[in-house]
């Protein structure tokens, strides 16, 4: 497991009873996490400091309970990157802090390449990876089917003072977009994807991780340049092993471009503790 332990503006304060107590800048949130199946709170008194708590409903979904009035959004920094945080209807805040380990890896790969790198970011959400790659000097094509998420990504790019960098924002179904790029003859040196377990595209296209991931990676192999730098798959899909991602990369990307493949878990540390929260899996191919 690789652990995102270089944050200053984010920390897990405690975790128990299916909830994690987190500090985002100066704001403390309590949110559900299915990996937290133990009951023992390490710091019981600190839970009283939660500014807002997301409670799941027994009938599905849930909602926020605010213990004090919070701003509609606020900013946190990771090194030289700035992100806008907003509590959303389904427990999310618009940022997955564990992804910092992937941002650092991508930044290092792009800077070390010492050449112009074109990045394709699929299921790009609010643009954490987009901001990271732009900051390293790459050009980025940011693709997501949600207009709202693309707008949020633009805010993050602007907040990180990167609006003058080379970036294209595309609101589209990723399969359709990649298929068009193949027909156009466009290629990319690096591809990132963080596909959901289940989702719908801009025009109602159904995505299911287990059924569609292999075909998508195979499709994306056709838009890689002749000298590709990396290919990253991130996943939060329950029941899928990181070895599955390594196998897919071996059967697709590594067939034409022999490189190094690595796969594993990513996690977040809890402060003043030896506990680590598992936060999904990754598979990486690199030249």
Secondary structure, 3 states (H helix, E strand, C coil): CEECCCCCCEEEEEEECCEEEEEECCEEEEEECCCCCCCCCCCHHHHHHCCEEEEECCCCCEEEEECCCCCCCEEEEECCEEEEECCCCCCCCCCCHHHHHHHHHHHHHHHHHCCCCEEEEECCCCCHHHHHHHHCCCEEEEEECCHHHHHHHHHHHHHCCCCCCCEEEEECCHHHHHHHHHHHCCCECEEEECCCCEEECCCCCEEEHHHHHHHHHHHHHHHECCCCCEEEEEECCCCCCHHHHHHHHHHCHHHHCCCEEEEEEEEEEECCCCCEEEEEEEEEEEC
